[in-house]
Amino acid sequence: MSTRGPGVKLLIAIAVGFVIGLVLGFALLGLPDAVRADVATWLKALGDIFVRLIRIVIPPLIFFTISAAVASMADLRRLGLVLVWLLVLYITTSAIAAYLGVVAGQVFQPGVGIGLQPPAGYTPPKPPSAVDILLSFFQTDFSALLAVGGAMTMIIFAIILGVAVVLLGEEGRRIYSFLRLASNTMITMVRVIMYYAPVAIFAYAAWLIAVYGPQMLGAYGKFLLAQYSFSFIHFFVVYGIIVLTGGLSPLKYFKIQSTPFLIAFTTRSSAVTLPYNMEAARRMGAPDEVFQITLPIGATVNMDGTALYQALSAIFVAQLFGIALTPVHIGLAVTSAVIGSVATAAIPGGGTIMLAFVLGTLGLPLEGVGIMMVIDPISDALRTAINVSGDNACTILITKLVGLKLRSSS
């Protein structure tokens, strides 16, 4: 049975909810501040329900999908090749994205001459050290694997479990069958939760405009223009070259990837998009044994859109405070943005803490984190869409690099 029909209907429902939410948000701007604040609080709560449901399903989704994929791969040498090339490509594309973020900041100069002040009473978070980031990948308590902050540890645990199942031989087949059934169940659960997405997107859109509408001008507008312009350059040029090298027509990639791209943009969740990204990979012809490993891991650690955003944010904050950056600082911005994008899912507090890490590495005021939070919902939408699209582009090339071929597909 085709899944494309419900996907299109869901996208339409999400788009309608988004538009209605924008209209309501602008209408709320005419209300007294106290009334608008109360209504906005309830709207945000309706959206937060969706986010909380997704946070619940993320850990088992990642665990069962990766462990089942690894357990299905009888050739451990090929598994090793997939993981090595995955690491190389994910780091390379993130570095390219971070460099584009630096270039975007230099071209658009969104913070030059603005002089924004830190939010009143804002206390910047303490950025983690490099050792803290490394150790956060290896939680000491098994229960931590069930939390979003334990995603990196869960990936490592799931890979080891999958390898153990393979080494068990015939005895491990029963465990593999369970893991595969659990993986399919989690994917179906995400699709069920997605029925609430139009309501959540409506509520978030209305809340965003009602609370931040008057502030979405000036420097913020230039920042978003810079981010969106160079993110699409990364999407069309970098990913186009990658899939072409992998043996797939870029036009076919862009056409098929459009559905998970739009879902990621509207839901701002890589986890929600994962089942749709996997369906897109299958339609592109990628083997199950490859994309069932690359996509769940990529949903956690491969974040080109985030790397571009963090590097651009560093340049933006420096310009706001009139701080000149040397070539050494630029190199640090790219490096820390790559590390920050990879570690985002492993650090409690996610993007906020890791942006603090990037700013702290460059010696920039950490108050910049509070400044960036104002436009985070709009910025995060495209970041997520780029993140998930990079997972599929790399999957196509990894398929070729490990000696497999793309299947003929629709």
Secondary structure, DSSP 8 states (H G I E B T S, - for coil): --SHHHHHHHHHHHHHHHHHHHHHHHHHTTS-HHHHHHHHHHHHHHHHHHHHHHHHHHHHHHHHHHHHHHHH---HHHHHHHHHHHHHHHHHHHHHHHHHHHHHHHHH-TTTTT-----TT--------HHHHHHHTS-SSGGGGGSGGGHHHHHHHHHHHHHHHHHTGGGGHHHHHHHHHHHHHHHHHHHHHGGGHHHHHHHHHHHHHHHHGGG-SHHHHHHHHHHHHHHHHIIIIIHHHHHHHTT--HHHHHHHHHHHHHHHHHH--HHHHHHHHHHHHHHHT--HHHHHHHHHHHHHH--HHHHHHHHHHHHHHHHHTT----HHHHHHHHHHHHHHHHHGGGSTTHHHHHHHHHHHHHT--TTHHHHHHTTHHHHHHHHHHHHHHHHHHHHHHHHHHTT-------
